[in-house]
Amino acid sequence: MGEEGIADGVEPRHEVKIYGEANVETSESEMTTEQNSDRQEIGLHTIASVNGRAEDVGLKDKSSGVDGDLEKEDISKHRANVGDPEGLGTPKTPSEPESSAPSQGDEKSPHGDPDASMVTDNHYYPEGGTRAWLVVLGSFLSMSAGFGTINTIGIFEAYISRNQLVARSGSDISWIFGIFVFLVFFCGLQIGPIFDAKGPRLLIAMGGVCLVVSIMVLGVCTEYWHFILNFSLLGGVGASLLFTPAISAVAHWFSQKRGSATGLAAAGGSFGGVIFPLMLQKLIPQLGWGWATRIHGFLLIVLSTAGLLLLKSRLPPKKGAATTWRDMLPDFRIFNDGTGALALTAAGVFFAEWGYFIPITYIPSYSLANGVDSTFSYQVLAIQNAASCFGRWLPGYVADYIGRFNAMLLTQLLCLVSVFCFWLPANGSVPLIVIFSVLFGFASGSWISLAPICIGQLCDTQEYGRYYATVYTVVSFSSLTGVPIAGALIQACTGREIGVGGGKYWGMVVFTGLSYVASFLAFAAVRVIKRGWSLKTVW
């Protein structure tokens, strides 16, 4: 075909099959690539006209390393699927310019083909398959252990404030949980880049050991400093080692379906937040505090071990200077992106986290203080986490259709409405407390699944660990200060009830609502900066 076409002065054309679609034609003059000094290129970048738009189906592979061969195997399979096992058969010349790969924000959804794979950021994403979904399951189980324990701190606070630390002020006790949550996110400073370089398994193993020891020793803690050293410090580091790689590994297997996949994985945190409070509420009266926490620890062993066996990264790790100690430091230069979008996103997550951990920490104590039955006061946290389980998956799934930032805005709006319309006037009303717990649990649950993919939408996948670590280094200080601020407000408002409900907790409730107002405005500003005011824009 080529010789006859050239003889007749007609430019030869090649057929390329893309993602199972009908064969389309492309010109050799359109097939161009640019040499990249630090990457090996496999095949030729081919620009094919599909439905009137250009689509880059070129395949790159970064320098091999841990799990790097797995991606090469995926790429080879992908080539066979598009009818060219030989890498399109044409060598690359150094002078050929490179076509740009589509960014995450501009990707088209493959939901019309549930088995469709994806090539973006110059990397192949399976978008499904047994191994990919086993990674999601492993992330779910690791999140059940790590973030499930985080979602149980309300039970711990309610119990120790009325038993071991009854003589301490609420403000003092709040620092135990503020430091714990702070370390969960602050340790992403080190864990994110280590995950990029080494993968998740060593981190998951270390996290499981630290968290199990912390929870089992929690049953014998009696002094304030015992709780700080054991739960706040050791437990916080352990939960971070489980949480960070578990949520990050999913991004190595999904691009277009990342929202729903991350949401499913993040639902594990809510699942743990249901079973742990109900288990403790049942076991503490029967077996005592010590054995109740030990059984919690045994369950953590099962969950973290299963996560360790199932989790796996697949994109090639970085080499050379990218894994030196400098890479372990936050790079605040990434906030200077010329638009302020990343800085505003970090601010939105900061304020959302300020509001998120206050109900989780204080809803049992709030219920007890307002005359609610002690059994139900513990169960209301499980109700909130059960609603959050759906809230972590469904908004992520919907986000793949309406856009990640659009979904985040809707859930933040629902959070602030639930706080001001139901929690503030509840004043011990069980129906209002239940309505608030369900609405807030569902809406706030999206934060843990949508925030990471909103950050990922603003960077390349290979830089995700650094971006995630830097953003959450900033955000972690909201965790450090949010719960103590709430504890101080409770103490300040004692004896100053204003008759709107909540008793001495009214100041804490108002602070929670205002935090979500600020978060909503920050995410709205990012969307306007990036895509304008149109409500129809999917982003």
TORDREN-676689 format. One record per residue: residue in three letters; x, y, z of N, C-alpha, C, O in turn. Coordinates in steps of 0.2 Angstrom, whole numbers, plus 5000, padded with zeros to 4 digits. Layout:
residues N
AlaXYZXYZXYZXYZ/...
//
This chain:
residues 539
Met500449945000500050005000500450065000500350114997/Gly501050065004501450125005501750144998501750204996/Glu502050094994502450114988501950134983502150184979/Glu501350104982500950134977500650204979500650244974/Gly500550214985500350284987500850334986500750384983/Ile501550314987502050364986502150384978502250434976/Ala502050324974502150334967501650384964501750414960/Asp501050374967500550424964500450484968500050524966/Gly500950504972501050564975500450574981500350624983/Val500250514983499750514988500050494995500450444995/Glu499950535000500250515007499950455009499350445010/Pro500350405011500150345014499750355020499950395024/Arg499250305022498850315028498850245032498950195028/His498850255038498850195042498250185046497850235048/Glu498050125047497450115051497650095059498050055060/Val497250125063497450125070496750105074496250145073/Lys496750055078496150045082496250065089496750045092/Ile495850105092495950135098495350115103494750125102/Tyr495550085109495050065114494450035111493950045114/Gly494549985107493949945104493449985100492949955098/Glu493650045098493250085093493350065086493850025085/Ala492950085081493050065074493750095072494050145074/Asn493950065067494650085064494550155061494050175058/Val495050195062495150265060495750265056496250235057/Glu495850315052496450325048496750395050496450435053/Thr497450385049497850445051498450455047498650405044/Ser498650515046499250525041499850515044499950525050/Glu500350495040501050485043501350555045501750565050/Ser501050605042501350675044501050695051501350745054/Glu500550665053500250675059500550635065500550655071/Met500950585063501250545068501950575070502450555067/Thr501950615075502550645077502650635085502250635089/Thr503350635087503450635094504150675095504550685090/Glu504250685101504850725103505250685108505050645113/Gln505950685107506350655111506350675118506350745119/Asn506250635123506250655130506950625133507050565133/Ser507350675136508050655138508050605144508450565145/Asp507450605148507550555154507050505154506950475159/Arg506750485148506350435148506450385141506650415136/Gln506350325142506350285136505650285133505150275136/Glu505650285126505050285123504850225119505350195116/Ile504350195120504150135117503650145111503050175113/Gly503850125105503350145099503350215097503850255099/Leu502850225093502850295090502150325092501650295092/His502250395094501550425096501150435090501450465085/Thr500550415090500150415084499550465086499250455091/Ile499450515081498850555082498350535078498350535072/Ala497750515081497250485077496650535078496450555083/Ser496250545072495650585072495050545074494850505070/Val494850555080494250515082493650565084493750605088/Asn493150565080492550605081492750675081492450715085/Gly493150695077493350765076493850795080493950855081/Arg494250755085494650775089495350735089495250675087/Ala495850765091496550725091496550695098496450715103/Glu496850625097496950595103497650555103497750525098/Asp498050565109498650535109498650465112498450455117/Val498850425107498850355110499550325110499650265111/Gly500050375111500750355112500850325118500550335123/Leu501350285119501450245125502250255127502650255124/Lys502250275134502950295137503050245143502550225146/Asp503650235144503850195150504450225153504950235150/Lys504350245159504950275163505350225165505250165164/Ser505950245167506450195169506250145174505850155178/Ser506450085172506150025176506350025183506950055185/Gly506049995188506149985195505649945198505349895195/Val505549955204505049915208504349925204504149985203/Asp504049875202503349865199503449895192502949905189/Gly504049915190504049945183503949895178503649915172/Asp504149835179504049785174503349765173503049745168/Leu502949775178502149765178501849815173501449795169/Glu502149875173501849925168502049905161501649915157/Lys502649885160502849865154502449805151502249805145/Glu502249755155501849705153501149735151500849705146/Asp500849775155500249805154500249845147499749835143/Ile500849885146500849915139500849865133500549875128/Ser501249815134501249765129500549735127500449725122/Lys500249715133499549695132499149745128498749725124/His499249805130498849865127498949865120498549875115/Arg499649855118499749865111499449805107499249815101/Ala499449745110499149695107498449705105498149685100/Asn498049735110497349755110497249805104496749805101/Val497749845103497549895097497849875091497949915086/Gly498049805090498249775084498949795082499149785076/Asp499449805087500049825085500549795090500849845094/Pro500649735091501149715096501849735095502249725100/Glu502049765089502749785088502849855090503349885088/Gly502349885093502549955095502450005089502850045088/Leu501949985084501750025078502350025073502250055068/Gly502849985074503349965069503750025066504150005061/Thr503750085069504150135066504550165071504350185076/Pro505250165070505750195075505650265075505350305071/Lys505850295081505750365082506450405080506950375081/Thr506350455078506950505076506950555081506450585083/Pro507550575083507650635088507350695086507150735090/Ser507250705079506950775077506250785077505950835076/Glu505850725079505150725078504850755084505050745090/Pro504350805084504050835089503550795093503350745090/Glu503450805099503050765103502350795104502250855105/Ser501850755103501150775105501050775112501350725116/Ser500650815115500550815122499950765124499450755120/Ala500150735130499650695133499050735136499150785138/Pro498450705136497950745139497950745146498250695149/Ser497750805149497850805156497250775159496750755156/Gln497250765166496750735169496050765169495550735169/Gly496150835169495550875169495150865162494550885162/Asp495550845157495250845150495050775148494850765142/Glu495150725152495050665150494250645149493850675152/Lys494150605144493450585142493250525146493750475147/Ser492650515149492450465153492350405148492050405143/Pro492650345150492550285147491950245149491950185148/His491450275152490950235155490550195150490150145151/Gly490550215143490250175138490550115137490150065135/Asp491150105139491450035139491750015145492250045147/Pro491449975149491649965156492349935157492649935162/Asp492549905151493149865151493749905148494249885147/Ala493549975146494050015143494650025147494550045153/Ser495250025144495850045148495950115146495650145142/Met496550145149496650215148497350235147497750205151/Val497550275143498250295142498250375144497950405140/Thr498550395149498550465151499150475155499450435158/Asp499350545155500050555159500550515156501050495160/Asn500550485150501050445147501050375150501550345150/His500550355154500550295157499850255156499350285155/Tyr499950195156499350145154499050135161499350115166/Tyr498350145161497950125167497450065165497050075161/Pro497450015169497049955168496249975168495849955164/Glu496050025173495350045174494949985176494349985175/Gly495249935179494849875181495249815180495849815180/Gly494849755181495249695180495349665188495349705192/Thr495449605188495549565195496049605199495949615205/Arg496649615196497149645200497049715203497149725209/Ala496749755199496549825200496049825206496149865211/Trp495549785206495049785211495249745217495049765222/Leu495749705217496049675223496449725227496449725233/Val496749775223497049835226496549875229496649895235/Val495949885226495449925229495249895236495149925241/Leu495149825236494949785242495449795247495349805253/Gly496149785245496649795250496649865253496749875259/Ser496549915249496449985252495849995256495950025261/Phe495349965255494749965259494849935266494649965271/Leu495249875266495349845272495849885276495749885282/Ser496349915273496849955277496550015279496650035285/Met496050045275495750105278495250085284495150125288/Ser494950025283494550005289494950005296494650025301/Ala495549985295495949975301496250045303496150075309/Gly496550085298496850155300496250205301496250235306/Phe495850215296495450275297494750255301494450295303/Gly494650185301494150165305494250175313493850195316/Thr494950175315495050195321495050265322494850285328/Ile495250305317495150375318494350395319494250435323/Asn493950365315493250375316492950345322492350355324/Thr493350315327493150295333493350335339493150315345/Ile493650385338493950425343493450455347493550475353/Gly492850465345492250495349492150445355491950465360/Ile492150375354492050335359492550335364492450335370/Phe493250345362493750345366493750415371493850405377/Glu493550465367493450535371492950525376493050545382/Ala492350505374491750495379491950455385491750465391/Tyr492350395384492450355390492950385394492850385400/Ile493550405391494150425396493950485399494250495405/Ser493550535396493450595400492950585406492850625410/Arg492650525406492150515412492450455416492150435421/Asn493050435415493350385419494150395421494250435426/Gln494550375416495250385418495450455419495850475424/Leu495250505415495450575415494850625417494750675415/Val494450595422493850635424494050705427493650745427/Ala494650705430494850765433495150815429495350875431/Arg495350795422495650845418495050885414494450855413/Ser495250945412494750985408494650955401495050915398/Gly494050975398493950955391494450975386494650945381/Ser494751035388495251065383495851025383496151015378/Asp496051005389496650955390496550895386496950875382/Ile495950865387495850795384495850805376496050755373/Ser495550865374495550865367496250865363496250845357/Trp496750885367497450885364497650805362498050795358/Ile497350765366497550695365497350675358497750645354/Phe496750695356496450675349496650725344496750705338/Gly496850785346497050835341497750815338497850815332/Ile498150795343498850775341498850705337499150695332/Phe498350665339498350595335498150615328498450585323/Val497650655327497350665320497850705316497950695310/Phe498250755319498750795316499250745313499450755308/Leu499550695317500050655315499850605309500250595305/Val499150595309498950555303499050585297499250555292/Phe498950655296499050685290499750715289500050725284/Phe500050735295500750775295501250725292501650735289/Cys501150655294501650605292501650595285502150565282/Gly501150615281501150615274501750655271501950635265/Leu502050695275502650735273503250685271503550695266/Gln503250625275503750575273503450525270503850495265/Ile502850505271502650435268502450445261502550395257/Gly502250505259502050515252502650495247502550455243/Pro503150535248503750525244504050455244504250425239/Ile504050425250504250355251503850305247504050255244/Phe503150315247502750275243502850285236502950235232/Asp503050345234503250355227503850305225503850285219/Ala504350305229504950275228504950195229505250155226/Lys504550175235504650105237503950065237504050005237/Gly503450095235502850055235502450055242502750085247/Pro501950025243501550025249501649975254501449985260/Arg501949915253501949855257502349865264502049855269/Leu502949895263503349905269502949955274502949945280/Leu502650005271502350055275501750025278501650045284/Ile501349985275500749955278500949905284500649905289/Ala501549875283501749825288501949865294501749845300/Met502349925293502549965299501949995303501849995309/Gly501450015299500850055301500450005305500150015311/Gly500349945303499949895306500249875313499849875318/Val500949865314501249855320501149915325500949895331/Cys501249975323501250025327500450035330500350045336/Leu499950035325499350045327499049985332498750005337/Val499249925330499049875335499249875342498949865347/Val499949895342500249905349499949955353499749955359/Ser499750015349499450075352498750055355498650075361/Ile498350025351497650005354497649955359497249965364/Met498149905359498149855364498449885371498149865376/Val498849935370499149965376498650015379498750035385/Leu498250035375497750095377497350065383497150105387/Gly497250005383496749975389497149985396496749975401/Val497749995396498149995403498350065404498650075409/Cys498250115400498350185401497950215406497350205406/Thr498250255411497850285416498050355417497650395419/Glu498650375415498850445416498750485409498750455404/Tyr498750555410498750595404499250585399499150575393/Trp499950575402500450575398500550505394500850495389/His500150455398500150385395499750395388499950365383/Phe499250425388498750435382499150475377499050455371/Ile499550525379499850565374500450525370500450525364/Leu500850485374501350445371501150385367501350375361/Asn500650355370500450285367499950305361500050275356/Phe499350335363498850345358499050405353499050395347/Ser499150465355499250515351499850505346499850515340/Leu500450485349501050485345501150415342501150415335/Leu501150365345501250295342500650285338500750255332/Gly500050295340499450275336499350325330499150295325/Gly499550385331499450435325499950415320499750415314/Val500550395321501050375316500750315313500850305307/Gly500550265317500350205314499750205309499750175304/Ala499250245311498650265307498850295300498550285295/Ser499350335301499550375295499950325290499850325284/Leu500350275293500650235289500150185285500350155280/Leu499650175288499050135285498650175280498550155274/Phe498550235282498050275278498350305271498050295266/Thr498950335272499250365266499350315260499150335255/Pro499750265261499850225255499250185253499150165247/Ala498750175257498150135255497750185250497450155245/Ile497650245252497250285247497650305241497350325236/Ser498350305241498750325236498850275230498850285225/Ala498850205233498950155228498450145223498550125217/Val497850165224497250165220497350205213497150185208/Ala497750265214497850305209498350275203498350295198/His498650215205499150185201498750135196499050115191/Trp498150125197497750075193497150105190496850075185/Phe496950165192496350195189496450275187496850305191/Ser496250295182496250365180495550395179495350435183/Gln495150365174494550395173494050375178493550405180/Lys494150315181493650285186493950295193493750265198/Arg494450345193494750355200494350375205494450355211/Gly493850415203493350445208492950385212492950385218/Ser492650345208492250285211492750235214492550205219/Ala493350225211493750175214494050195221494050165226/Thr494250265221494450295228493950295233494050285239/Gly493250315230492750315235492550245238492450245244/Leu492650195234492550125237493050105242492950085247/Ala493650125241494250115245494150155252494250125257/Ala493950215251493850255257493250235261493250255267/Ala492750205258492250185262492450135267492050125272/Gly493050105267493350065272493350095279493250065284/Gly493550165278493650205285492950205288492950205294/Ser492450215284491750215288491550145290491250145295/Phe491750095286491550025288491850015295491549985300/Gly492550035296492850025302492550065308492450045313/Gly492250125306491950175310491250155312490950175317/Val490950095309490350065311490450015316490250005321/Ile490949965314491049905318491449915324491249885329/Phe491849965324492249975330491850005336491849985342/Pro491450065335491050085340490550035343490350035349/Leu490150005338489649955340489949895344489749875349/Met490549875342490949825346491149845353491049815358/Leu491449905353491649935360491049945364491049935370/Gln490449975361489849985365489649925369489349925374/Lys489749865365489449805368489949775372489749745377/Leu490649775371491149745375491349775381491449745386/Ile491349845381491549875387491149865394491449845399/Pro490449855393490049835399490149765401490149745407/Gln490349725396490349655397491049625400491149595404/Leu491549655396492249635397492649685401493249665403/Gly492449745401492849795403493249835398493349805392/Trp493549895399493949935394494549895392494649905386/Gly494949865396495549835394495449785389495749785383/Trp494949735390494849685385494549705379494649675373/Ala494149755379493749785374494249815369494249805363/Thr494749845371495249875367495749825364495949835358/Arg495849775368496349715365495949685359496249665354/Ile495349665360494949635354494949685348495049655343/His494949745350494949795344495649785341495749785335/Gly496149775345496849765342496949705338497249705333/Phe496649645340496649585337496249595330496549565325/Leu495749635330495449645323495849685318495849675312/Leu496249735321496649775317497249725314497449745308/Ile497449675317497949625315497649595308498049595303/Val497049575309496749545303496649585297496849575291/Leu496449645298496349695293496949725290497049725283/Ser497449735294498049765291498449715287498749725282/Thr498449645290498749595286498449585279498849575274/Ala497849585279497449575272497649625268497749615262/Gly497649695270497849745266498549745264498749755258/Leu499049715268499749705266499749655260500149665256/Leu499349605260499449555255499149575248499349555243/Leu498649625249498249635242498549705239498449715233/Leu498849745243499049815240499649805236500149775238/Lys499649845231500249845226500249905222499749925219/Ser500849935221500849995216501049965210501249905209/Arg501050005204501249975198501650025193501950005189/Leu501550095194501950145190502650135192502850125198/Pro503150155188503850145189504050195195503750255195/Pro504450175200504650225205505150275202505450265197/Lys505250335205505750385203506450355205506450315210/Lys506850385201507550365202508050425204507850485202/Gly508650415206509150465207508950515212508750505218/Ala508950585210508850635215508150645217508050665223/Ala507650615214506950615216506850575222506350585225/Thr507350535224507250495230507750515236507750475241/Thr508050565235508550595240508150625246507550625246/Trp508450645252508150665257507750735256507250755259/Arg507950765250507650835249506950815246506550855247/Asp506850755243506150745241505650725246505050725245/Met505950715252505550705258505250765261504850765266/Leu505550825259505250885262504750915258504650905252/Pro504250955261503750985257503951035252504451075254/Asp503651035247503951085241503351135240502951125236/Phe503351195244502851245244502851285238502451325237/Arg503351275233503351305227502851285223502651315218/Ile502551225224501951195220501351245220500951235216/Phe501351275226500751325227500751385222500251415221/Asn501351395220501451455215501351435208501851435204/Asp500751415207500551385200500351445195500151425190/Gly500351505197500151555193499351575193499151625191/Thr498951525196498251535197498051535204497451565205/Gly498351505208498151505215497651445216497451435222/Ala497551405211497051345212497351295217496851275221/Leu497951275217498151225222498151255229497951215234/Ala498351315230498351345237497651355239497451335245/Leu497151365235496451375237496151305238495751295243/Thr496351255235496151185236496451165243496051135247/Ala497051175244497351165251496951195256496751165262/Ala496751255255496351295260495651265261495351255267/Gly495351245255494651205256494751145260494251135264/Val495251105259495351045263495451065270495251025275/Phe495851115271496051135278495351155282495351125287/Phe494951195279494351215283493851155283493551145289/Ala493851105278493451045279493651005284493250975288/Glu494250995285494550955290494450985297494350945302/Trp494451055298494251085304493551065306493451045312/Gly493151065301492451045303492350965304491950945308/Tyr492650925300492550855300492650825306492250785308/Phe493250835310493350795315493050815322493050775327/Ile492650875322492350895328491750855329491650825335/Pro491250835325490750795326490950725328490650685332/Ile491450695324491750635326491950625333491850575336/Thr492250675335492550675342492050685347492050655353/Tyr491550735346491150755351490350735351490050745355/Ile490150705346489450685345489250635351488650645353/Pro489650585353489450545359489350595365488850585369/Ser489850635367489850675373489250725372488950735377/Tyr489150755366488650805365487950765367487550795371/Ser487850705365487250675366487150655373486650665376/Leu487650635377487650615384487550685388487150675393/Ala487850735386487750805390487050825389486750865393/Asn486650805384486050835382485450785384484950785381/Gly485650735388485150695391484950635387484450595388/Val485350615382485150555378485450495381485950495384/Asp485150435380485250375383486050355381486250365376/Ser486350335386487150315385487250265380487750275376/Thr486850215379486850165374486850195367487250185363/Phe486250235366486150275360486750325358486850335353/Ser486950355364487450405363488150375359488450415355/Tyr488250315361488850285358488650255351489050255346/Gln488050235350487750215343487750265338487750255332/Val487550325340487450385335488150395331488050415325/Leu488750375334489350385330489350325325489550345319/Ala489050265326489050215321488550235316488650215310/Ile488050265318487550295313487850345308487750335302/Gln488250385311488550435307489050405302489150425296/Asn489450355304489950325300489650275295489850265290/Ala489050245297488650205292488450255286488550225280/Ala488150305287487950355282488650375278488550385272/Ser489150385282489750405278490050355274490350365269/Cys489850295275490150235271489850245264490150235259/Phe489150265263488850275257489150345254489250355248/Gly489250385258489450455256490150455253490350495250/Arg490550405255491250405253491250375246491750385242/Trp490850325244490750295238490350335233490550345227/Leu489750345234489250375230489550445227489450455221/Pro489750495231489950555228490550545223490650575218/Gly491050495225491550475220491350455214491650465208/Tyr490850405214490550385208490250435204490350435198/Val489850475207489550535203490050585201489950615195/Ala490550595204491050635202491350625195491650665192/Asp491350555194491650535187491250565182491450565176/Tyr490550575183490150605178490050675178490050715173/Ile489950705184489850785185490450825186490450885185/Gly491050785188491650825189491850815196491350825201/Arg492450815198492650805205492550865209492250865215/Phe492750925207492550985210491851005211491651025216/Asn491450985206490750995206490450955212490050975216/Ala490650895212490350845217490650875224490250865229/Met491250895225491450925231491050985234490850985240/Leu490851025229490451085231489751065234489551095239/Leu489451015230488850995233488850965240488350975244/Thr489350925241489350895248489550945253489350935259/Gln489950985251490151045256489551085258489451105264/Leu489151095253488551135254488051095259487751125263/Leu487951025258487550985262487850985269487450985274/Cys488450985270488750985277488551045281488351045286/Leu488651105278488451165282487751175283487551195288/Val487351145278486651145279486451105285486051125290/Ser486751045285486550995291486751025298486451015303/Val487351055298487551085304487151135307486851135313/Phe486951185303486551245305485851235306485451255310/Cys485551185302484851175302484651115306484051115308/Phe485051075308484851015312485251005318484950995324/Trp485951015318486351005324486251065329486151055335/Leu486251125327486251175331485651185335485651195341/Pro485051175332484451175336484251105339483651105342/Ala484651055339484450995341484250985349483750965351/Asn484751015353484651025360484350955363483950955367/Gly484650905361484450835364483950795361483750745363/Ser483650825355483150795352483450735348483850745343/Val483250675349483450615346483350615338483850605335/Pro482750635336482650635329483050685325483350665320/Leu483150745328483650795325484350775325484750785320/Ile484550735330485250715331485350655325485850655322/Val484850615325484950565320484950595313485350575308/Ile484450645311484450675305485150705303485450695298/Phe485350745308486050775307486550725306486950725301/Ser486550665310487150615309487150585302487650575299/Val486550575300486450535293486650585288487050565283/Leu486450645288486550695283487350715283487650715278/Phe487550735289488250755289488750695288489250705284/Gly488550635290488950575289489050565281489550545279/Phe488450565278488450555271488850605267489250595263/Ala488750675269489050725265489850735267490250745262/Ser489950725273490650735275491050675273491650685272/Gly490750615272491150565270491550575263492050535262/Ser491250615259491550625253492150665253492650655248/Trp492350695259492950735259493550685259494050705255/Ile493550625262494050585262494250555255494750535254/Ser493750545251493750515244493850565239494250555234/Leu493550625239493550675234494250725235494450745230/Ala494450735241494950785242495650755238495950795235/Pro495850695239496450665236496350675228496850685225/Ile495750655225495750655218495650725215495850745210/Cys495450775219495450845217496150875217496350905213/Ile496550855222497250865222497550835216497950865212/Gly497450775214497750735209497550765202497850765197/Gln496950805202496750835196497150895194497150915188/Leu497550915199497950975197498650965196499151005196/Cys498850895196499550875195499550815190499050775189/Asp500250795188500350735185500350675190500550685196/Thr500150615188500050565192500750545196500750525202/Gln501350545192501950535195502150585200502650565204/Glu501850645200502050695206501450695211501550735216/Tyr501050645211500450645215500750635223500450675227/Gly501150595224501450585231501650645234501550665240/Arg502050685230502350745232501850805233501850835239/Tyr501350805229500850855230500350835236500250885240/Tyr500250775236499850755242500150765248499850795253/Ala500750745249501150755255501250835257501150855263/Thr501350875252501350945253500750975255500751015260/Val500150965252499550985254499350965261499151005265/Tyr499450905262499250875269499750895274499550885280/Thr500350915273500750945278500451015280500451025286/Val500151055276499751115278499151095281498951125287/Val498751045278498051025281498150995288497651005292/Ser498650965289498750925296498650975302498450955307/Phe498851035301498851085306498051105308497951125313/Ser497651095303496951105305496751045310496251055314/Ser496950985308496850935313497150945320496750925325/Leu497750975320498050985327497651035331497551035337/Thr497351085327497051145331496251135331495951165336/Gly495951095326495251095326494951075332494451105335/Val495151005334494750975340494951015347494551025351/Pro495551045348495751085354495351145354495051165359/Ile495251175348494851235348494151225350493751265354/Ala493851165347493151145349493151135357492651155360/Gly493651095360493651085367493651155371493351155376/Ala494051205368494051265372493451305371493251335376/Leu493051295366492451325365491951295370491451335372/Ile491951235370491451205375491551225382491151245386/Gln492251235384492351255391492151335391491951355397/Ala492251375386492151445386491351455387491151505390/Cys490951415383490251425383489851385389489251395389/Thr490251355393489951325399489651375403490051425406/Gly488951375405488651425409488451485405488151535407/Arg488551485398488451545394487951515388487951545382/Glu487551475390487051445385486651505382486451545386/Ile486451505375486051555372485351535370485051575367/Gly485151475372484451455371484351435364483751425362/Val484851425360484751395353484851325352484751295347/Gly484951295358485051215358485851205358486251245357/Gly485951145360486651115361486951135368487551105369/Gly486651175372486951185379487551215378487651265374/Lys488051195382488751225382489151205375489651235374/Tyr488851165371489151145364488951195359489151185353/Trp488551245360488351285354488951325351488951325344/Gly489451345354489951375351490351335347490551355341/Met490451265349490751215345490351205338490651195333/Val489751205339489351185333489351245328489451235322/Val489351305330489351365326490051365322490151375316/Phe490551345326491251345323491251295317491651305312/Thr490951235319490951185314490651205307490851195302/Gly490051245308489651265302490051315298490051315292/Leu490351365302490751415298491351385295491551415290/Ser491651335297492251295294492051275287492351275282/Tyr491451245287491151225280490951275276491051265269/Val490751335278490651395274491251415270491251425264/Ala491851415274492451435272492751385266492951405261/Ser492651325268492851265263492451275257492751265251/Phe491851285257491351285251491651345247491651345241/Leu491751405250491951465246492651455243492751475237/Ala493151415246493751405243493751355237494051375232/Phe493351305237493251255232492851295226493051275220/Ala492351335228492051375222492551415219492451425213/Ala492951445222493451495219493951455214494051475209/Val494151395216494551355212494151335205494451345200/Arg493551315206493151295200493051355195493151355189/Val492951415198492851475194493551495191493551515185/Ile494051485194494751505191494851455185495151475180/Lys494751395186494951345181494451335176494651325170/Arg493751345177493251325172492751385171492251375167/Gly492751435175492251495174491651475178491651435182/Trp491151515176490551525180489951475178489451465181/Ser490051445172489551405169489451345174489851305176/Leu488751335176488551275180488551205176488551155179/Lys488551215169488551155165489251125164489251065161/Thr489751155166490451135165490551075169490451075175/Val490851015166490950955170491750965172492150965168/Trp491850975179492550975181492550965188493150965191/
//
